[in-house]
Amino acid sequence: MRLLTTQPDGSLALTEDLNEDIPQYAILSHTWGSDNEEVTFRDISEGTGQQKEGYRKIEFCRDWAASDRLRYFWVDTCCIDRSNSTELSEAINSMFRWYQTATKCYVYLSDVSKSDAEHVNEPLQSTWKGEFRKTRWLTRSWTLQELIAPSSVEFFGRDGQRLGNKKSLEQLLHDTTKISIDALRGYSLSNISIDERMSWSSGRNAKRPEDKAYSLMGIFNVYMPLLYGEGEEEAILRLRGGINIRSGRLVLDKLPTAMGASFDSHAEEHNPTCLPNTRVELLREINEWIGDPHAKALFWLNGMAGTGKSTISRTLARSSFKSHKLGASFFFKRGEGDRGGASKFFTTITAQLVQQVPGLALYVGEAIENNPGLSEKSLEEQFDKLIFKPLTRLISQNQKSDVLVIVVDALDECDRDKDVQSILNLLSRANRDPIHLRIFLTSRPELPIRLGFHDIKGTYEYLILHEISQPIIESDLSVYFPHELEKIRIQYNKSVPKHRQLQSTWPFQSDIKILVKMAIPLFIFAATICRFLADRRTGAPDIKLRKTLEQQTKSQNSKLDATYLPVLQQLLVDLSDSEKNEVLGLFKRLVGSIVLLAEPLSTSALAHLLDIPKDAIDNQLDSLHSVLSIPSSPNALVRLLHLSFRDFLVNPSKCGKNPFWVDEKEAHKQLADDCLRIMNKTLRTDICDVRWPGTRYADIDQQIISNKLTPEVQYACQYWVHHVKEAGNYLFNVDQVHRFLQQHFLHWLEALCLMGIASECDQSLKTLKSLLQYFRMLEGHTDTVYLVAFSSDGKIIASVSKDGTIRLWSTDTGTHLRILKGCTSPVRSVVFSSDGKTIASGSTDYTIRLWSADTGTHLRTFEGHKNMVWSVAFSSDGKTIASGSGDGTIRLWSADTGTHLRMLEGHTGIVYSVALSSDGKTIASRSKDRTTRLWSADTGGCLRSMYTGPASFGIAFDPDNRFLSTGTGTVPLGDLLQLTPIITTNIGKPSTLRSFLQKRRLGYGISEDGRWVTFNGEELFWIPEYYQGRAAIFESAVAIGTYSGEVVIMR
C-alpha cells in the first residue's frame, strides 16, 4: 500500500510500498471521470498531472486530511500502479481492508451541490437531498464497499461543502440503497445473510463487467485472482465458489462432529475393504441401486455379527468417494465416545455434506444462524434444518442434482433404541422429495432395528447378508484365505533362518477348504484367524493353524468359540492351575474392563483407573493383538477390533463353560468403584489452581486442564454414572454414591465444566434420580431454567424458564404443585413476597406479572419497560415492587393497584439486579455499566453511585439494613456518606476494603458473588460457571436450575 503525502515545497509524493507500521491515513471515495482526466501513478511519480480535472479531487482529499491532522492519504487513481497486473490484483483484493482501516473516508460527490441556505436538518425534500438520492456515486459497483467498510464516512458536495456523515445520513442512505441500518453502523457482515449482501449490488454498474463481481470480494471476505476478459457471469460464478468455500469453513466451525466416524478417518484407515473378486455380485447390486433413479432411498444390509458388513460399507464408501458420489459416512462403534450415540450423528453427516457440496454451506449456515443451539436440539429438528431443507433449497436453485450416497454402518451399535428408531424414521423421508440421496445402512437384525424398519415399511430395499447363498460366500472366502495366508508365509519366512521357513505349499489346499468351511458365513472368523496366525508373539503360523483346525464346529455361537478360543488359549499354555487362575483373574479384570468401557483408554490410563501395574497390562496384552488394536505408544488408545469379541466374552450362556467368560454386571460394578476411587482421590476445589473462580472456561490454558484432569480422571467424571447404572442397583453400594456426592458433587460439576461437557451432568443426575432419595431432579420445564427462588419459609421453590412458564415445587417431596402460565416469552426473574402468598415475575416481553402462590391465579400485569425485565423485588410489607430492566431503568409499582409509582434513571446499561431495604426507604441496583446505585424510594433520587466492577448475579440488603452485598464487596450502609465516589477492584477480583467489616452469615448460604455455597460465611463449594446465578439456598437445601430444563434439589 502506497500513501500520498505533501512535501515541504507543497508537491505531492508517494511513500514506499508499506506492508507494516502503516500510519493513520484518510481515503478518498469518488466516481471516476474519463481516464485522461484522472491523475495516474505515473503522473505523481513524474510530478505531472496538475492540469487534469482529477487533480482537484486529490487536493480536496489532501486539504480535508490536513484539517483532520492526517499527514497521509490515499486515492485509488494514483496510488496503484495499474500497469503492474500483480500489484493491481493485490490492491483490488485488499481494497475493502484499506477502506476499513482508514481513519477517515471522504466521499466526493461531483453531482451534488448544497447551497449556503441549506442545512442537514432540513426536510427530505431539500434540493441537495434530492440530488443525493440520484447521485452517480450510489449506482457504481466499487462505491458499495467504500460505503460499508469505513467506520467514519463523510460526504461532500462538488463545491466542497460538507453534507453530513454516515451516521447523520443513515436513514437517507438506508432508504436510497436498501442497505440495512445494522450494516451501515458497522455490524459484522458475517451475521448478515449472503442473499441480503448480494442484493445490495443490484442496480449498480461498473466500467468493466467483471468488476461487478470483483467489487464484492471484500464484502464476502473472498480472495481470488483477477481475470479480466472472463465476463461478468463467469466472474460471479467464481465469486460464489469462493463464498461457498468461505461459508463452508465458517459452518464447519459451528458443527460438532464425532471424531473417527467417517470412513477415511484415522480410526478407520487400517480396517479392511473387500479384496478384488470378492463380494462381486453384492457390490454390483448395491451400485445398481445407487444408479436407479426409481429405487427406494434406503438400502438395509442386515447381517449377523461377523458377516462382513463393515468391510462392505468401507468398500462402498471408498468407491463412492472415488466416483465423486459420496456425500457422507458414519461408522457407529459402541464404546467409542460420540461414535456410540446419536447426539452428533446428523451434525457429522451435515459437516461432510458441506465439504462435498460447498453450495450447501449457504443454507446450512443460515439455519445455524437462525437457530444458534441447533446442534443441541432434537434429532428431528437437526435433520430437517441441517439436511432436508438445505438440500431441497439447493436443488430448487438447480445447483446440485447428482445423487449423493450416505453410508451408515453398524446402526445397532447406537446406544439408545429410541434414537435408532428416530434415525430410521427421519432418513426414510429422503423418499418424499427428490433430494437425490441414497442411504446405505448396515446393522445386525436386533429387535429395535427390526421394529424401526417395520415402522417405515415400503421406504427401503434390503438384503440379508447371512442368507446369501453359501456358494457365493464360499467363493469369496476361497479368494481371501489364500491371499492372506500367502502374505503371512512370506513375512514369516523373512524373519527366520531357511531351515525354519514354511514350504511354498503351505497351507495345503485341504487346510484352506477346512478354514473356508469353518468360516462360513463369518468373515470375522477369517480376519481374526489370519491376524492370529500372523502374530509372531504367539508362535509359528503352522503350529497355530493346526490348533485352529481342531476347533471345527457348526453353530453360530460355537463359531465364535472357534474364532476366539485359539487366540485366548495361548494365554494358558504350560501353566499350572494356580497360574491359570491368576492369568484368568487378570484377564477378566483387564480385558473385561476394556470391552465394557464407554470409550477407549490407553494402557497408561488403564493402569491408573484399574490400579493394575502397567507392566502386567502390557504382558497380558502382548498375546491379544489378534482381537484388540494395541498401539505401541502407552498413551494411544486400546480398541476392540470387532464387537463380536465383546459378545463372545459376556454371553450369559457361556457362564461356567467358557473359562474367559466375563460377568458383565460385576465388571461394571468394579469399573464404577474404580471411577469413584479415582475421583475421590483427585477431585478438589479449584483443581486447576485458577484461584479466581470467576475465570471463564475459555481463558484457562487447556494444557493445565489436561495435566490436572488426566484421561482416566476425565473418563471417571464422564462415565461413572453409566457404570453405576449398568451394574444394577442390587450390586452397587448406593451409600458409596451418596458419600461421593456429599463431598464432591460441586467438584465433579467443576471438572465437567473444565472438560467442556457440563450439560452431561444433567443426564447423569437423571440416571441417579432413581437411586438417591436425598437428591431430587424435578422435571417439567421444556427448556433452560433461568432462576430458582425459595419462599420465605423454604417450603416452596419457584422456577422460571425459557419455555415461558413458572413452576412451583415442594422442597420436601419434590412434588410439582402448579404451573403459572400467561407469559408470552421466556421468564427471567421470580421472587416471593415475604408472606409467601404472592409471586412476582419478570419476562423478556417487557412485563412484570403478579400471581397468587396459593392458586396460581394471574392477578395483574405491569407494563412500562422498553426492554426485558431482568430482576424483580418486593418490599418487606409486600406493597411495593421494584423491577430492573434491559432499558437501564428501575421502576416502582404498587402491588395492590398495579399503579406505576416512579421511574429511576441513571444507569447506562442493563439493570441486572434490584433490592429494597427492609424499611422500604432505600433501593439498590446493580448494572452492566459496572456501578451499584442507591436510590431514595420516596423521591426516586440517586443517593450514591459506586463503581463495583462487572455485574454479578445478585444484590441484597441484610435484614437490619446495616450492610449492602454488592457481589464484589460488602458495604456498611452507615458509612455511605464517608465513601469516596469510586470503589476500585483489582484484576477482576474484589478488593478487600479493610475499613469495612465483612458480614458473616451463619449456616449455609450463597456467596455474594453467586459463585460459592458457603457455611458460616466460609467458602465451601464453588458453583461452576455454567450454573452461577441459577442457584438458591434455604437452610441446608440447595436448588439449582439446569440448561436442559430440570431443577436439582440437594440436601
N, C-alpha and C positions, 0 to 999 in steps of 0.2 A: 504494500500500500504506500503510494506516494502522496504527500500533502503539499499544498501551496502555502507559501509564507511571503511576507513582504520584506524586501531588502531595505537596508538603511537609505538607499537612494530612491526608494519608492517603487522600484520594479518588483515584479513577481518572480519567484523561483520555486523549483520543486525540490523537496527533500530527496534523500536517497530512498531506495525501497525499504520500508520499515516492516519488520516481522515481529519484533518485540519492543517493549517500552514505548508504545505509541502514545504520544502526548494527547491531551484533550484537544478536540477539534470540532469545528462546525462543518455542516454538509449542506449542499445546495440540491434542491429538487425543483425541476423545471420541465418544460417541454422544449424539444429541440426545434430550432428553425431549420432553414436549408443548410446543407452540410458546409457550403462555402462561407457561411456566416458564423459558424461556431468555431471557437478557438480550440486548436488541437494541441496534443502533446508536443508536436514538433514546433508549433508557434511559441510555446512557452520556453522550450529548450533553446530556441534561436532568438528569443527576445522580440518576436514579432506578434502580429495579430491584434494590436491595439485599435486598429481601424475597423475591425469586424464588429457587427452588431452584438454578437455573443459576449464581447468583452465587457459590455455594460452589466451583464448578469454576474460576471466574475467580480467586478468592482463592487456591485451590490452585496455579494456574499462577503467580500473582504471587509467592507465597512461595517456591516452588522456584526461580524465576528469580532472586530476590534472593539465595538461598543459593548460587547459581552465579555471583553477581556480574554478573547481566544486568539492566540497567535497564529494558529494553523487552521486551514480549511480545505475542503475537498470538493471538486467539481468534476463530474464524470466526463465532460467533453475533453478535458485536457490533462487529467491525472492518470489516464490509462493510455498506454502505447498500443493503439488498435492495430498497428501494422504487425505486431507480435501476437500470433494466434494463441500461443501458450499463455501469455500474460492476459489476453482478453478473456480466455476461458476461465482462468483462475479468478479474475476480477468479477466476472458475472456470477460465478459460484459463491463468491464472498460478499456480494453486494448487500444482501439482506443483513449480514452481520455488521458490515461497515455502517449502514444506516442505524442499526440497533445500538451500536456503541458510541455513536456521535453524541456530543454534549448538547448540541443544538442542531435542528434541521430547519432551514429557511426555505419556504415554498414561494417561488416567484411566479405569479400568475400574470402573464403578459396580456391577457384579455379581460381582466377585471380592474375596474377603476372605482375609487371611493373618493367622493368629493369631501371637502373640508366640513361641509354641513352634516355629513352622515356620521353616525356613531354605531358601534357594535350592538348596542342595546335597542336599536330601533326595530320596528316591526319587520316581520319576514319579507314584506313586500318592498323593502328598501331596494333601490336600484342596484347597488353593488351585490346584494344577496341574490337577486335575480340573475345577474351575470355570473355569480359564483356557482349557482346550480348548473349553469350551462358551460362552465369553463372547460376548455380542451384538456386541461390537466386531469380532470376526473374521468376522461374517456381513454386515457393511454394505459397500456398494459404495465409498463415499468413503474408508473407512479403509484400503483396499488401497494407494493411493498414499501415504498417511500412514505406512505401514509401510515401503514401498520407498524413498521419496525421501530422508528424512533420513539423515545419516551417524551421528548419535547419537540413539538412541531409548531412553527409559527408561520402564518400566511400573510403575504404582502401583495398589494396590487402593482400594476405596471409602473406607477409613479413612485413606488417605494413606501406607500402608506401601509401601516400595519393594520390588518383586518381582524386579527384575533389569533387564538391558538387552538390546538386540537381539543382542549378541554372546553373552552368557551364556545366553540362552534360544533361541539359533538352532536347536538341534536340535528343541526343543519346537515352535517356530514352523514349522519345516520339516515336521515330522510332522503338524501340525494343518492347515496351509494348503496343503501340497504345493508351496510356493514353493521354488525351488532355493536351496541354500546360497549359491551364487555371487551370486544376485540379492540375498539378504539381506545379503551382505557388500559390496554396492555395485558389483558387476561391471557393466560397461557394458551397458545394456539393449539397445543396438543389436546386441550379439553373442548375444542370446537370441532364438530364433525367435518370429515373430508368433503362431503357434499356441500355443506354450507360454505366452506372456504372456496371451493370451486365456483360456487355461484357468484362470488364477489367479482370474478373476472368477466362475467357475462356482459357483453356490450362494449368491452374495452378493445382497443386496436393497437397494432404495432406496425412499424415500417416493414419489418421482415416477419413473415408468417410464423417462423419458428419461435420468435420472441414471445408469442402468446403462451408458450409452454415454459420457455427459459425464465420468464419473469416471475413464475410461480415457484421456482425451486426453493427459494428461501422460506416462503410461506409454509411449505411442506417439509422443510429440513431435508431436502433431497439434493444430492450432488451427482451431476452427470456431465459427460463431455459435450461440447457444442458441435453440432453437425449442420451448419448452415447449408441449405440445399435439400435437406431431407423432407421438408414440407411440414405444415402445421400438424396434420393428422399423425404422422409418424413421431413427431416430437412429443405430442400429447400422449401417445401410447407409451413412449419411453418414460415420460414423467409418471404416468400411472403405474408403470412397472416399478419405478423407484419408490413411489408411495406405498405400494403393496409390500415391498421388501421392508421398508422402514416401519410400516404399521405392523408387519409380522413380528418384527423384533420386539416392539412395544407390547404386542399382545402376548407373545411368548413369556415375557417377564411377569405377566399377570396371571398366567395359568399354572397352577400347581400340578406337577406330574409325578407319576410313580416311577421311581428310579429302577432301571433294569427291565421295564415291562415290554419294550419294543424288541422286535426280532433281531435287530442289529446292535443291541446293547452289549456292553462288555460282559454282563452276566450271562448272555445267551451265545456269545460268539464261538465258544468251543463246543457247543451242543450240535449233534449231527443233523444232516439233511439226508434225504433219500439218495442212495447210490444210483448211478446211471443204470438203466434197465431194470429198476425195481419200482414197484407201485405204478407201473406204466398205465394200466387201464384206469385205475382210480384217479390219477392226476389228469388223464385225458378227460374223464367225466366231469371233474371239477372245472377244468378250463372251458369245456363246452358250456357249462352252466354260467360261467362268467360272461361268455360271449353271446349268450342267448338273450336278446332284448325282451323276450316274453317270459323269461324264467322268474320264479319267486326270488325275492331279495335275499332270503336267508337260506343257508345250507348247513344242516346239522350233521356233523360226523360224530357218531355215537360209538363208543368202544370201551371194552373193559380196560382195567389198568394194565399198562404194559403192552398194548397192542400197536403202539407207534403213532398215536395221534399227534403228539407234539412234533415229531420228526416231519410228519406230513405238513403240519402248519408252518414250520420253518421253511420247508421246501417251497410251499405255495407263496409265502410272504417274500422270499428271496426272488423267485421267478417273476412275481408281480411287480416287485421293485425294479427289476432289470427291464421290464417291458413298460415302465412308467405308469402302471395301473394301481400300484399300492397307495391307498390313502392313509392307512394306519394299521398298527398291530398292537395287541395287548395280550401278553402271556401271563395269565394268573399263576401264582405259585404260593400255596399256603405256607405260612411261616417266613415269608419274605417281605415283611413290613407292608407297604402300600400295595404291593402286588397281591396280597392276600385278601383284599377287600375292594369295595366298590366306590369308596369315597373320592378317589382320584381317577376313576375309570373314564368318565366322559371328558374330563379336562385333559387327560393324557391323549385320548383319541383326537380331541379338538386341536391340541398343540401340533400333533403330527399332520393333521389335515391342513392346517395353516402353512406348514412348511412345504407340503407337497402341492398345495393350490394357493399361491400367495394372494389371489383375489379374494379369498375368504377373510383375510385379515381385517378388511374394512368393516365387514358386517359383524364379525366376532368382536372386534374392538368396540363397536357401538353398543353391542349387547352388554359387554363388561362395564362400559362407561355408564350405561343407564341402570345397571344392577351391580354396584361395586362388590357386594358379597355373594355374587352368583355361584362361585365355586363351593360355597358352604350350603347352598340351597338344596332342595330335593333333587333326586336323580331325574325326575320328570322335567323339572324346570331347566336343569342343566342341558338335557338332551334337546329340549325344544328351542332354547335360546342360543345355545352354543353350536348346535349341529344342524337340526332340522330347518329352522328358519333361515340361517345364513346360507345353507346350500340351496334352498328354494329361491332366495333372492338372487343368488349368484346365477342360477340357471335362467331366471326370468330376464336377467340382463344379457343373456347369451354369451356369458363369459366362460362357461365351462359346461360341456355336455358329455364328455367321455366318462365311461364307467370307472368308479373307484372301488377298490377292493379293501375291505376291512377284515383282518384276521383276528379272531378272539379265541385263544387257546385255553383249555382246562377251566372252563367256566365253573365246573363243580368244585374247584378249589377256592372260590369266592366264599368268604366266611359266613355271611348271613343269607339264609334261604330266601327271605323276602326280597333282598337285593337282587338275587339271581332272577327271581320271577319278574321283578320290575325291569331289569335289563332286557329280558326276552320280550316283554310286552312293548317296551319302547322301541327296540330295534325292529320289531315287526311293522312299525309304522313306515318303514322305508318302502313298503309295498303300496302305500296310499297315494303318493305323489311321485312324479318322475324325478327323484333326486339322484338317480343313477348310482345307487350303492349296491354292492354285492358283499354280503356279510357272511363270512365263513366262521362257523363256531364248532369247537370240539368239546366233548365232555364225556365223563363216564355216565352210564344210564342210571344215575342216582334219582331217588324219588322226587326231590324238589325240582330237578331239571325236567323230569318227565311231566310233572304237573305244570310246569311253566310252559312247555311246548304244547301241552294239551289245551291250555288257555288260548293259544294263538294258532290253533289248528287251521290248516288251509293257507298259511302265510309262508311256509317253508318247505324246502326239499330236504331229504335226509338219506343217510346211508349208515348201516350198522357195520362197523369195521370188523368185528369178530365173527360176522356172518358171511364175510367174503369167502368165496369158495376156497376150500383147502388147497387145491392145485395152484391157485394164484399165489397164496401165501407161501406155499412150499417152494414155488419158483423163485420168489423174492429172497427167501432165506438161503436158498441154494446159491444165489449170487453173493449174498452178504458174507456168509461164513468163509468161503474160500478167499475172498478179498481181504478180510480182516486177519485171518489166520496166516496168510502169506506174509503180511506186514509183521506179525508177531514173530514168525520164524526168522525173517531177515534181520530184525532188530536184535533178537536173542543171539543169533549166530555172530553178530558183530561184537558181542560183549564177552564171548567165551572162546577158549582155545579150540582148535579144529577138532580134537578128539571128543569134545563135548557138544559139538554142533548138531542140530537137528537135521535129519536127512531131507533131501528135496521132496521126498514123497510124503513128508509129514504135513498135515494129518492124512491118514488114509481116507479114501473116498467113503469107506464104510462108516468111519467115525463121523464124517460130515453128515451123512444121512441120518445117523442117530441123533446128532445135535439138532438137525432140522426138525426131526420128529418130536424131540423134547420141547423145542421152542414154540411150535405152532399152538396158539396164534400169538404168543407173547414175544414181540420184538425186544422188550426189555430184557428178557432172558438172554437173547443173543448178545445184546450190548453189554450186559453185566458180566456174562461168562467171558467175553473177549477181553474186557478190562481186567478181569481176574487172571486170565492166562498171561496177559502182558505184564502184570506187576511182578517184577523180579524179586521184590522183598518177601514174597510168599512161596518161592520155589520155582522149579523149572516148568515150562509150559507143558511138556509131555506128561510129567507126573501129575500135574493138576488136572489135565484133560482126562486122564484115566479115572481120577476120583469123581470128576463131574459126570462121566458117563455111567457111573454106578448109581446115579440119582434118578434114573428113568422113571417117569410117572405119568399119569393121565389127567387127574383132576386139576382144576384151576388153582386151588389152594396149595395142592401138592406141587404144582409147577412153580409157585413162589418159593416153596421149600427148596426145590431143585435149583432155583435161581440163586438164592442167598445162603443156604446152608453150606455149600462148598467153600464159600468165602469165609464165613464166620468160624467154621470148624478149624480153620488154620490157627485160630487163637488158642485152641485147647490141645494141640498136638504135643504128645510126650509130657503131659503134665500129670502130677499126682492129683488125687481127688481134692485135697485141701487147696492146692494151687488152682485147680479148675474153679473151685468155689470163689476164690479170691478174684480171679480174672472175670468170672461171670458177674460178681458183685460190682466191680468197677465198670464193666460193660453196661449193665443196666442203669447205673448211676450216670455215667458219662454219655453213652450213645442214646440211652433212653431220654436224657435231657435234650440232646442235640435234635432228635427227631420231633420233640414236642415244643421247642422254643417258638415263640411268636414271631421272632425274626432271628436270622443267624448271628452268631458271635464268633470272634476269633478265639484261638486256643488260649491266648493270654487272658482275654476277658472271661472265658470259661473257667480258667484256673481260679480266678478271684471269686467269681459268682458261686461256683460249686465247692470251693475250698478244697480243691484237689491239686497236688503238686503238678506243675506244668510238665515235668519230665514224665510222670505217669500218664498224662494225657497223650503226649507225643508218642510214647512207646506203644500204647494201645492203638492209636490211630494209624500207626505205620502199616498195619495189616488191613486197613479198611479203605484203601484208595479205590477199590472196585465199587464201593457202594456210597462213598461220600466224596465230595470235592474238597480236598485238603491241600490248601496252598502251602508253600514253603515258608512264607512270612508268618511270624507269630501274631501279627496284627491284621492279617487278612481273614476273611470270613470262611468258616467251615459250613458247607451247604449239603443238603440232600441232593443226590443225583436224580432220584425218582421217588415220587410219593409212595410207590408200591413197597419200598423198603420199610417205610413207617407202618404201612398196613400189615406187613409181614410180622413186625415186632409186636404190635399192640393188639393183634387179632385175639379176642377173648377165647375163641375156641381152641387156641394153642396153649392155654394155661395148663401147666403140668405136662405138656407134650414137647414143647419147644424150649430147650434149656436157655435160649436167649430171649424168651418172652418178657415183655415189659408191662408191668401193671400201670396202665395209663393214669388212673386217678392218684395212685400213690406217687408216681413220678411228678405229677402236677403239684401235689402237696409239698413234696420236697423242694420243688422249684419256688413255690410260694414262700416256704421257710427261708430259702436262700435269699430271695429278694428282700424279705423283711429284715433278715440278719444284716445284709449289707447296707440297707437304708438306715437301720438303727445305728449302725457303726459310723456312717458317713454324714448323714444329713444334720444340718445345724442352721441356726440363724445366720443370714448373710454369708452363705457358703463360699461365694466368690470374693469375699472381702471387699465389697463395693463401698462399704462403710456408710454411705448415704443412701437410704432406701428409696429416695425419690429418683434415683438414676434410672433413665429409660433403658429398656432391654437393648434397644438398638445402639446405645452408647457403650455397652460393655464389650470388651475385647473377647471375640469368640474363642481365642486360644485359651484365655483364662477359664472360660466356661468348660472347654474340653479337658483342661487339666484338672479342674476341681470335680467335674462330673464326668468321670471316666465311662467308657462304653458299658461296663457291667452295671454301674450305678444308674446310668440313663435307662438301661434295659429294665432294671428293677423298678424304677419310678414309673415307667410307662406300662409295664405288663404285670405287676404283682397282683393286681385285682383279677386279671384274666386267669392267672393260675389258681387263685383262691376259688374262683367260680368253677373252673374245670375240675378242681379237686373234689368239690361237693361238700355240702355243709357237714355231713356226718364224719368227714375225715379231718376237717380243718378246725383249728382251735380259734373260735371267734374272739375269745378273750385276748389272744395274741394280736389280732387286728385292732381290738379296742385300745389296748395299751399303746400300740404304734400311733394310732390317730390322736390319742390324747396328748402324746409327747411330740409328734412330728407332723401333724396334719398341715399346718401352715408352712413348715419347712418343705414338705413334699410339694405343696402348691407352688412355692417359690421355685423349686427345682424344675417343675413342669413349665413355668413361665420362662425360666432361663433357657430351657430346651426349645422354646417356641411352640409348645403344644398345650398351652393352658386349657384350651377348650376340651381336651380329652379328659380332664378331671371330671367334667360334668357326667360323661358316660360312665366313668368308673364309680362315681358316687351313686348313680342309679343302680349299678350292679350290687353295690354294698348295701343298698337300702334294705333288701330282704334279709340281710344277715345281722344288721346292727340296729337295735331298737333305740339306742340313745342318739342316733344320727338319722335325721329325717330329711328326705328330699321331697319337697312339696311341688306337685305338678299341676299345671292348669293353664299358665300363660303359654302363648304360642310364639313368643319372640322375646328378645332381650329384656331382662328385668333391670330397670334403671336405678331403683331405690327401694329400700325397705325401711319401715318405721314401726316401733313398738308403741302400744297405747301406754298411758301413764301408769297403769297398774301392771303392765307387762303381759297381760293375758291374751292380747290380740296383736298379730303382726299384719300390717298393711303393706302390699307390694304394688308397684306401678310399673307398667311395661310399655314397650314399643308397640304392643298389639292394641293399645288404646283402652285398656281396662285397668281397674283397680280391684285387687282381690284381698279378702280378709281371711286370716287363718288363726286357728287356735295354737298358741305357743306350746301348750302342754301335750296335745294329741296330734297336732299337725292337720287336724280336720279343716277342710275348706268350708268356711262359714257362709260367704256370699260373694257375689261379683257385682261391682258397680260399673254400669255401662252408661254411655251417653256422650263420652268424649269422641270427637271426630278425627283425632290424630293421636300420636304417641303421648303418653303422660310422663312427665319428667320429675315431678315432685309430689310429696304427700306428707301430711302432718296431722296428728290428732290434737283436738282441744284438750285442755288439762283435765276436764271431767270425763274424757273418753267418749262423749256422746256424739261428737261432730268430727268430720274429716274434711280437710281442705286439700284440693289437688291442683297442680299447675300443669298446663298442657302446651304442646307445640302449636295448638290452634289459637294461641294468644289469650286463652281464657283461664280463669280460676273458677273451680266449681266446689260447691258445698254439699256434703252428703250426710245423711243420718247413719251413724255407725251401727245402730241397732237394727234398722230395717233395710239399709242400702238405698233409701229413697233419695233422689236428687232434689235438693232444697232450692238452690238458686245458682245462677251463673253471673260472674263478674266480668265485664268486658271493658277494655280501655287500652291495654298494652298494644304495642305495634310490632311485637316480636314474641317469640316463645317465652313461657314463664318457667324459669329455672328453679325458683325457690319460693316456698310459702311458709308463713309462721303465724301462730296465734299469740295474742296477748294472754297473760295468765288468767284473766277473767273471761276469756273466750269471746269478748265483744268486738275485738279489732283483729283484722287480718292484714299482714304485710306481705307483699309479693315483689320479687326481683325478676327482672326480665332481660332478654337479649337486646331490648331497645335502650338499655343503660339507665332505666329509671326504676325507682321503688314507688309503689303505690300503696295507700292505706284505704281500707274498706270497712264498712260497718257489717259485721257478721249477721246482725239481726235484720237489717233492711236491705243490704246489698248496695247502699249508697257509697259512691266514691268520695272519700274524705279529702285526700290531697295527694299530690304527686311530688316526689323528692327527686330533684335533678342535680347533676354534678359529675357523676361518673362518666367516663368516656369509653367504656367498654361494657361487655355483658356483666350483669349483676348475678353472680353465681349463688350467693347465699345471703339471707337476711335473718335477723333475730330481734326479738323485743325483750327489753328488760322486764323483770317480774313486776316492777311498779308501773309499767306501761309508759314511762316518760321518755325513754330513750330507744332509738332504733339503731342497730348496727348493720352494715352491709359490706360485702367483700366482692371485689370486681376483677375482671380480666385486666383492667388498667393498672393492676398491682397495688391498689390502695384499699385500705379499710376506712370507712367513714362512719362517724357517729352523728345522728340527727335528732332533733327535738321532735317528739311525736305531736306536740301541741302546735308548733309553728311551722314545721317542715324545714327549718333552717339547719344547715350543716354546722355541727359543733366542732368537729375536728376531722381532718383528713390525714391519715398516716400511710406512709409507704411501707407495705408489708410483704412485697415480693409476689411471685407467681401465686395465682389463686389456688387455694386448696379446696377441700371438699366440704367444709363447714365452718360456721362461726357461731359462738354461743356466749351468753352471759351465765355466770354462776348464779345459783338461787338467791344469793344475798346481794347481787348487783355490785360486788366488790371487784370482780375481775371480768375481763373480756378475753376469751380464747379466740385468737385470730388465725390459727393454723400455722403461723410462723413466730409465735410468741404470745405469752400470756401477759396482758397489760392490766395493771391495777388501775381501776377507774378513778380512784381518789386522786391519783397523781396526774390526771389528764391535763390539767391547766399548766402543769410544770413541764409537760413534754415539749421537746422541740418538734417542729412540723414534720420532720423526716426521721423515720427509724430505719436504719440500713440493715441489709443482710449480707452475709459473706458466702460467695460461691454457691448460691442457691440453697445453702443450709442456714436455718435460722440462727442468728447470733444470740448469745446468752446475754441478756441485759442484767448485769449484776445488781443494779439498783432495784430490780423488780423481783418480788418473791414468786416462785412458781407455786401454783395451787395444785395440791396433790389430791386426787380422788381416791377414796377408799374402795376396795373391791375391784371388780372387773370394769373395764371401760374401753373406749376407743380414743386413741391419742388425738390431740387437737389438729394434727395434720392429716388425720384419717388413715395413717399408714401402719398403726400398731394396735394390737389388742394389749391393753395394759392391766396390771394388777397392782393396786395400791400406788398407782402413779408410775410404776416401773414398766418399761417396755418388755412385754412378754413374748408375743408372736408378731412377726411382720406380716401384714396383709399384702400379698403381691400386687404389683402394679395394675394388673388387669381387673382386680376386684376392689381396689380402693375406691371409696365413695359409694360403694354398693352395700356396705356392711352397717349393721346396727347392733347394739348390745343392751341387754337388760339383766342386771344381776349376773348370773353365770351363763345366760343364754346368748349365743351369738347367731345372728341371721345374716345370710349373705345372698345377694341376688346374682344370678349367673347369666352369661351371654345366651345360653340355649333356652332360657325361659323358666328355669326352676328356682325355687327358694330353698336354700340349705339352712337347716337349724342344727346347731351343735351345742351340746351342754357339757 
